[in-house]
Amino acid sequence: MKLFSVVMRQMSLFFVLVLTVWATLFYVAVMEEVNDEVDDALEDYSEGLMIRALAGEDMPEANAGSNNQYYLNEVTEDYAASHPAVSYHDEMVYLPEKKETEPARVLTSIFRKADGGYMELVVYIPTIEKDDLKQAILEWIVFLYVTLLLVLLCVNVWTFRKSMKPLYVLLNWLKDYRLGGTNKPLVNDTCVSEFCELNEAVQEYSRRSEKLFEQQKLFIGNASHEMQTPLAICINRLEMLMDDDSLSEKQMEELFKTHHTLLSLTRMNRSLLLLCKIDNGQYLDEKEVCFNDLVERYLPDYMEVYAYCKVNVITQMPGSFKVYMNESLASILFTNLLKNAFLHGEEGGELLIHVSDLNLVIANSGKSALDEKRVFERFYQGGRKEGSTGLGLALVSAICKKSGLQESYEFKDGMHRFVVCRKG
């Protein structure tokens, strides 16, 4: 989940909670104010009625053309003792003038007459519909919430994008960053100290990574170069020993195995040295290379070498795949793909070479798919075969990156398909 979504979700939950509490307190405050005003009117109305009752004056009609009503009854001393002298409550009352029942605020007062008797005065004043008030408050709260939420979202989007812009600039730079490649300098001006520190930390990390990468390339290149001569000397000495007729059959067998191992090590060492040269940009001479010519030049040689595999080779060249690149690297790219197809193809299977104006496709029969994410990694081998160093497809990938090409792999219809095409 994105940071913006997390922030907005938390803000929305907090906003709902605050509005709910505010709406409750607002409703309580409004009702207290309404009741206070009505109670004051009830007290004035009740006081005037009690004065007239105690003075023995004629009482007004119970409903003198208004919605206010009163009832005056004589009660016993026990009743007066068991009830509060003054009490307020809400009640639904029938209004004769309107011929309907409405909510009212009721004041009940018990007072003592001059002759010692007790009277109960009940005064009604219609008040507001509390259910209607609740509904009105709820509707306005919903309207207020939606409006504020939309405003909050807009303000937060603008503020978030503006405030987090340096982070997105840094993320985009990291996405485009390629170790050992030509990278644009990080331009990320900001006055936020945390982002400044993050920029410095990322750039320092990239500098250390580049330094380690260069040291690694230098070490591999130097080590591979220095190993060539000792390996060649060991192979020559073994070949001289193998020419000795005095050796037993078992000794010859062991020498042959050692010789074979050294040859594999030599091939691997040459591949590593070639990768280092490609990474260091030592193949600068470029010209237009036609892969159709490479097919005609190298395919017959490989068919002779791998004739024992009894592979049915199908060549299709409806177009000419021409690329501007180093000719030596083009030869290495094609021969590695061709060797990989022969080496890992099934005996008696098929090998398809398809050349068009858009791409080069080399496919060979297979039983199961390779790991598409790792097939071009160094030393990855889906199933180890004799003569394989695990660097052939890594060389293909390195040459494609150097030459502006795009390599891909898929397993389709029982065939391993390796495709080389132009980027874009």
C-alpha positions as CSV (number, residue, x, y, z in Angstrom):
1,M,0.0,0.0,0.0
2,K,1.3,3.4,-0.9
3,L,2.2,6.0,1.7
4,F,-0.4,8.4,0.5
5,S,-3.2,5.7,0.9
6,V,-2.0,4.9,4.5
7,V,-1.9,8.6,5.5
8,M,-5.3,9.3,4.0
9,R,-6.9,6.3,5.6
10,Q,-5.6,7.3,9.0
11,M,-6.7,10.9,8.5
12,S,-10.2,9.8,7.4
13,L,-10.7,7.6,10.5
14,F,-9.5,10.3,12.8
15,F,-11.7,12.8,11.0
16,V,-14.8,10.6,11.4
17,L,-14.1,10.1,15.1
18,V,-13.6,13.9,15.7
19,L,-16.8,14.7,13.8
20,T,-18.8,12.1,15.7
21,V,-17.7,13.5,19.0
22,W,-18.3,17.0,17.9
23,A,-21.8,16.2,16.6
24,T,-22.8,14.6,19.9
25,L,-21.5,17.5,22.0
26,F,-23.1,20.0,19.6
27,Y,-26.5,18.2,19.9
28,V,-26.2,18.1,23.7
29,A,-25.3,21.8,23.8
30,V,-28.1,22.8,21.5
31,M,-30.7,20.9,23.5
32,E,-29.4,22.3,26.8
33,E,-29.7,25.8,25.4
34,V,-33.2,25.2,24.1
35,N,-34.4,23.6,27.4
36,D,-32.9,26.5,29.3
37,E,-34.8,29.1,27.3
38,V,-38.0,27.1,27.5
39,D,-37.6,26.5,31.2
40,D,-37.2,30.3,31.8
41,A,-40.4,30.9,29.9
42,L,-42.2,28.2,31.9
43,E,-41.0,29.7,35.2
44,D,-42.3,33.2,34.2
45,Y,-45.6,31.8,33.0
46,S,-46.0,29.5,36.1
47,E,-45.1,32.3,38.5
48,G,-47.7,34.6,37.1
49,L,-50.4,31.9,37.4
50,M,-49.4,31.1,41.1
51,I,-49.6,34.8,42.0
52,R,-53.1,35.1,40.7
53,A,-54.1,31.8,42.3
54,L,-52.8,32.9,45.7
55,A,-54.4,36.4,45.4
56,G,-57.8,34.8,44.7
57,E,-58.1,36.4,41.3
58,D,-59.8,34.8,38.4
59,M,-57.6,32.5,36.5
60,P,-57.2,32.8,32.7
61,E,-58.6,30.2,30.4
62,A,-56.5,27.0,30.2
63,N,-55.9,27.8,26.5
64,A,-56.1,31.5,25.8
65,G,-55.6,31.4,22.1
66,S,-52.0,30.2,22.4
67,N,-50.3,26.8,22.5
68,N,-49.4,27.3,26.1
69,Q,-51.6,25.3,28.5
70,Y,-51.9,24.8,32.3
71,Y,-53.8,22.7,34.7
72,L,-54.4,23.7,38.3
73,N,-55.5,21.0,40.7
74,E,-55.8,20.7,44.5
75,V,-53.7,17.9,46.0
76,T,-53.4,16.3,49.4
77,E,-50.6,16.9,51.9
78,D,-49.3,13.4,51.4
79,Y,-49.1,13.9,47.6
80,A,-47.3,17.2,48.1
81,A,-44.9,15.6,50.5
82,S,-44.1,12.7,48.1
83,H,-43.5,14.8,45.0
84,P,-40.8,17.5,44.3
85,A,-41.9,21.1,44.6
86,V,-40.6,21.9,41.1
87,S,-39.8,19.4,38.3
88,Y,-39.2,19.6,34.5
89,H,-39.8,16.9,31.9
90,D,-40.6,16.4,28.2
91,E,-44.0,15.0,27.2
92,M,-46.2,14.7,24.2
93,V,-49.4,16.8,24.6
94,Y,-52.5,17.3,22.6
95,L,-53.1,20.8,21.3
96,P,-56.8,21.6,20.7
97,E,-56.0,24.6,18.5
98,K,-54.0,22.4,16.1
99,K,-55.8,19.2,16.9
100,E,-52.6,17.2,17.0
101,T,-50.1,15.9,19.4
102,E,-46.7,17.7,19.7
103,P,-43.7,17.6,22.0
104,A,-43.8,20.0,24.9
105,R,-41.8,21.1,27.9
106,V,-43.7,20.6,31.2
107,L,-43.1,22.3,34.5
108,T,-44.9,20.9,37.5
109,S,-45.0,23.1,40.6
110,I,-46.6,22.3,44.0
111,F,-47.4,25.3,46.3
112,R,-49.3,25.9,49.5
113,K,-52.3,28.2,49.7
114,A,-53.1,30.6,52.5
115,D,-55.7,28.3,54.1
116,G,-53.0,25.5,54.4
117,G,-54.1,23.5,51.4
118,Y,-51.8,22.4,48.5
119,M,-52.2,23.0,44.8
120,E,-50.4,21.5,41.8
121,L,-49.8,23.6,38.8
122,V,-48.8,21.9,35.5
123,V,-47.7,24.3,32.7
124,Y,-47.1,23.1,29.1
125,I,-45.1,25.0,26.5
126,P,-44.7,23.4,23.1
127,T,-41.0,22.9,22.1
128,I,-39.1,21.8,19.1
129,E,-39.3,18.3,17.6
130,K,-36.1,16.7,18.9
131,D,-36.3,13.9,16.4
132,D,-36.4,16.5,13.6
133,L,-33.5,18.3,15.2
134,K,-31.5,15.1,15.3
135,Q,-32.3,14.4,11.7
136,A,-31.3,18.0,10.7
137,I,-28.1,17.8,12.7
138,L,-27.3,14.4,11.1
139,E,-27.9,15.7,7.6
140,W,-25.7,18.7,8.1
141,I,-23.0,16.6,9.7
142,V,-23.0,14.3,6.7
143,F,-22.9,17.3,4.4
144,L,-20.1,18.9,6.5
145,Y,-18.2,15.6,6.7
146,V,-18.3,15.0,2.9
147,T,-17.4,18.6,2.1
148,L,-14.5,18.7,4.6
149,L,-13.3,15.3,3.5
150,L,-13.2,16.3,-0.1
151,V,-11.4,19.6,0.8
152,L,-9.1,17.6,3.1
153,L,-8.3,15.2,0.3
154,C,-7.6,17.9,-2.2
155,V,-5.4,19.9,0.3
156,N,-3.6,16.7,1.4
157,V,-3.0,15.6,-2.2
158,W,-1.5,19.0,-3.1
159,T,0.5,19.2,0.2
160,F,1.6,15.6,0.0
161,R,2.7,15.8,-3.7
162,K,4.5,19.1,-3.0
163,S,6.2,17.9,0.2
164,M,7.1,14.4,-1.1
165,K,8.3,15.5,-4.5
166,P,12.0,15.1,-3.5
167,L,11.3,11.5,-2.4
168,Y,9.7,10.7,-5.8
169,V,12.6,12.3,-7.6
170,L,15.0,10.1,-5.7
171,L,12.9,7.0,-6.3
172,N,12.8,7.7,-10.1
173,W,16.6,8.2,-10.1
174,L,17.1,4.9,-8.2
175,K,14.9,3.1,-10.7
176,D,17.0,4.4,-13.6
177,Y,20.3,3.8,-11.9
178,R,22.4,1.0,-13.3
179,L,25.5,-0.1,-11.5
180,G,28.5,0.3,-13.8
181,G,26.5,2.2,-16.4
182,T,26.3,5.8,-17.4
183,N,23.9,7.4,-14.9
184,K,22.6,11.0,-14.8
185,P,23.6,13.0,-11.7
186,L,21.1,13.3,-9.0
187,V,19.5,16.8,-9.1
188,N,17.1,17.0,-6.1
189,D,17.0,20.4,-4.6
190,T,15.1,20.6,-1.3
191,C,15.1,22.5,1.9
192,V,13.9,19.6,4.0
193,S,16.8,18.3,6.1
194,E,15.7,14.7,6.1
195,F,15.5,14.6,2.3
196,C,18.9,16.3,2.1
197,E,20.4,13.6,4.4
198,L,18.7,10.9,2.4
199,N,20.1,12.3,-0.9
200,E,23.6,12.3,0.6
201,A,23.3,8.8,2.0
202,V,22.0,7.4,-1.4
203,Q,24.8,9.1,-3.4
204,E,27.4,8.0,-0.9
205,Y,26.1,4.4,-1.2
206,S,26.1,4.6,-5.0
207,R,29.8,5.9,-4.9
208,R,30.8,3.0,-2.7
209,S,28.9,0.5,-4.9
210,E,30.6,1.9,-8.1
211,K,34.0,1.7,-6.4
212,L,33.4,-1.9,-5.3
213,F,32.1,-2.8,-8.8
214,E,35.2,-1.4,-10.5
215,Q,37.4,-3.2,-8.0
216,Q,35.5,-6.4,-8.7
217,K,35.8,-6.0,-12.5
218,L,39.5,-5.2,-12.2
219,F,40.1,-8.2,-9.9
220,I,38.3,-10.6,-12.2
221,G,40.0,-9.2,-15.3
222,N,43.5,-9.3,-13.7
223,A,42.9,-12.8,-12.2
224,S,41.5,-14.2,-15.5
225,H,44.4,-12.7,-17.5
226,E,47.1,-13.9,-15.1
227,M,45.5,-17.4,-15.0
228,Q,45.8,-17.9,-18.8
229,T,49.5,-18.6,-18.9
230,P,49.6,-21.0,-15.9
231,L,46.6,-22.9,-17.4
232,A,48.3,-23.1,-20.8
233,I,51.5,-24.4,-19.2
234,C,49.6,-27.0,-17.2
235,I,47.7,-28.2,-20.3
236,N,51.0,-28.5,-22.4
237,R,52.7,-30.4,-19.6
238,L,49.7,-32.8,-19.4
239,E,49.8,-33.3,-23.1
240,M,53.5,-34.1,-23.0
241,L,52.9,-36.6,-20.2
242,M,50.0,-38.2,-22.2
243,D,52.5,-38.8,-25.1
244,D,54.6,-41.1,-22.8
245,D,54.0,-44.7,-23.7
246,S,55.3,-46.0,-20.4
247,L,52.2,-44.8,-18.5
248,S,49.6,-47.4,-17.5
249,E,46.0,-47.2,-18.8
250,K,44.7,-46.0,-15.4
251,Q,47.3,-43.2,-15.3
252,M,46.4,-42.2,-18.8
253,E,42.7,-42.1,-17.8
254,E,43.4,-39.8,-14.8
255,L,45.6,-37.6,-17.0
256,F,42.8,-37.3,-19.6
257,K,40.2,-36.3,-16.9
258,T,42.6,-33.7,-15.5
259,H,43.3,-32.4,-19.0
260,H,39.5,-32.2,-19.7
261,T,39.0,-30.3,-16.4
262,L,41.7,-27.8,-17.3
263,L,40.2,-27.2,-20.7
264,S,36.8,-26.4,-19.1
265,L,38.6,-24.1,-16.6
266,T,40.3,-22.4,-19.5
267,R,37.0,-21.9,-21.4
268,M,35.4,-20.4,-18.3
269,N,38.4,-18.2,-17.7
270,R,38.2,-16.9,-21.3
271,S,34.5,-16.2,-20.9
272,L,35.1,-14.2,-17.7
273,L,37.9,-12.2,-19.3
274,L,35.6,-11.5,-22.3
275,L,32.8,-10.3,-19.9
276,C,35.3,-8.0,-18.2
277,K,36.3,-6.6,-21.6
278,I,32.7,-6.0,-22.5
279,D,31.9,-4.3,-19.2
280,N,35.0,-2.1,-19.6
281,G,34.0,-1.0,-23.1
282,Q,37.0,-2.4,-24.9
283,Y,35.0,-3.3,-28.1
284,L,34.6,0.1,-29.6
285,D,34.8,-0.5,-33.4
286,E,31.3,-0.8,-34.7
287,K,29.8,-1.3,-38.1
288,E,26.6,-2.8,-39.7
289,V,26.5,-6.5,-39.1
290,C,24.1,-8.8,-40.9
291,F,23.1,-11.9,-38.9
292,N,22.1,-13.7,-42.0
293,D,25.8,-13.8,-43.0
294,L,26.7,-15.2,-39.5
295,V,24.2,-18.0,-39.9
296,E,25.8,-19.0,-43.2
297,R,29.3,-18.7,-41.8
298,Y,29.0,-20.6,-38.5
299,L,26.1,-23.0,-38.8
300,P,27.9,-25.5,-41.0
301,D,30.8,-25.8,-38.6
302,Y,28.5,-26.4,-35.6
303,M,26.5,-28.9,-37.5
304,E,29.7,-30.9,-38.1
305,V,30.8,-30.6,-34.5
306,Y,27.4,-31.7,-33.1
307,A,26.5,-34.2,-35.8
308,Y,26.3,-37.0,-33.2
309,C,23.3,-35.3,-31.7
310,K,21.3,-36.0,-34.8
311,V,19.5,-32.7,-34.6
312,N,17.1,-31.6,-37.4
313,V,18.2,-28.0,-38.2
314,I,15.5,-25.8,-39.8
315,T,16.6,-22.4,-41.2
316,Q,14.1,-19.7,-42.0
317,M,15.4,-16.3,-43.2
318,P,12.4,-14.3,-44.6
319,G,14.3,-11.0,-43.9
320,S,17.7,-9.6,-43.0
321,F,18.4,-8.7,-39.4
322,K,21.0,-6.0,-39.5
323,V,22.5,-4.3,-36.4
324,Y,25.1,-1.6,-36.0
325,M,27.5,-3.1,-33.5
326,N,31.0,-4.6,-33.0
327,E,31.5,-7.5,-35.4
328,S,33.4,-9.7,-33.0
329,L,30.7,-9.3,-30.4
330,A,28.0,-10.2,-32.9
331,S,29.9,-13.4,-33.8
332,I,30.2,-14.3,-30.1
333,L,26.5,-13.5,-29.5
334,F,25.4,-15.7,-32.4
335,T,27.8,-18.6,-31.7
336,N,26.9,-18.7,-28.0
337,L,23.2,-19.0,-28.8
338,L,23.9,-21.6,-31.4
339,K,26.2,-23.6,-29.1
340,N,23.6,-23.4,-26.3
341,A,20.9,-24.7,-28.6
342,F,23.1,-27.7,-29.7
343,L,24.4,-28.4,-26.2
344,H,21.1,-28.3,-24.4
345,G,18.9,-29.6,-27.2
346,E,17.4,-33.1,-27.2
347,E,19.1,-35.8,-29.2
348,G,17.0,-36.3,-32.4
349,G,15.1,-33.0,-31.7
350,E,14.8,-29.8,-33.7
351,L,16.8,-26.6,-33.9
352,L,15.0,-23.6,-35.5
353,I,16.9,-20.5,-36.7
354,H,14.6,-17.8,-37.8
355,V,15.9,-14.4,-39.1
356,S,13.6,-11.6,-40.0
357,D,14.0,-7.8,-40.3
358,L,12.9,-7.4,-36.7
359,N,14.7,-10.1,-34.8
360,L,16.8,-13.3,-34.5
361,V,15.2,-16.4,-33.0
362,I,17.0,-19.6,-32.1
363,A,14.9,-22.3,-30.7
364,N,15.6,-25.9,-29.6
365,S,13.6,-28.8,-28.4
366,G,13.2,-29.2,-24.6
367,K,11.2,-31.0,-22.0
368,S,10.7,-28.3,-19.3
369,A,11.0,-24.5,-19.1
370,L,14.0,-22.7,-17.6
371,D,13.7,-20.0,-15.0
372,E,12.9,-16.9,-17.1
373,K,14.2,-14.6,-14.4
374,R,17.6,-16.3,-14.0
375,V,18.3,-17.8,-17.4
376,F,20.7,-15.0,-18.4
377,E,22.5,-14.9,-15.0
378,R,26.1,-15.9,-14.7
379,F,26.7,-19.6,-13.9
380,Y,23.0,-20.4,-14.0
381,Q,22.4,-23.8,-15.5
382,G,18.9,-25.3,-15.7
383,G,20.5,-28.7,-16.3
384,R,24.3,-29.0,-16.5
385,K,25.7,-30.5,-19.7
386,E,29.3,-31.5,-20.4
387,G,31.1,-28.6,-22.0
388,S,28.9,-25.9,-20.4
389,T,30.4,-23.2,-18.3
390,G,27.2,-21.4,-17.4
391,L,28.5,-18.2,-18.9
392,G,27.2,-18.4,-22.5
393,L,23.9,-16.8,-22.0
394,A,25.4,-14.2,-19.6
395,L,27.7,-13.2,-22.4
396,V,24.7,-12.9,-24.7
397,S,23.0,-10.6,-22.2
398,A,26.1,-8.5,-21.7
399,I,26.6,-8.1,-25.5
400,C,23.0,-7.1,-26.0
401,K,23.2,-4.4,-23.3
402,K,26.4,-3.1,-24.8
403,S,25.0,-3.1,-28.4
404,G,21.5,-1.7,-27.7
405,L,19.7,-5.0,-28.2
406,Q,17.1,-6.8,-26.1
407,E,17.3,-10.5,-25.3
408,S,14.4,-12.6,-24.1
409,Y,13.5,-16.2,-23.4
410,E,10.3,-18.2,-23.4
411,F,9.3,-21.9,-23.4
412,K,6.5,-22.5,-26.0
413,D,5.2,-25.6,-27.8
414,G,8.0,-27.7,-26.3
415,M,10.7,-25.4,-27.6
416,H,13.2,-23.1,-25.8
417,R,13.0,-19.9,-27.7
418,F,15.8,-17.3,-27.4
419,V,15.0,-14.0,-29.2
420,V,17.3,-11.0,-29.9
421,C,15.7,-7.8,-31.2
422,R,16.3,-4.1,-31.2
423,K,15.3,-2.1,-28.1
424,G,12.1,-0.1,-28.3
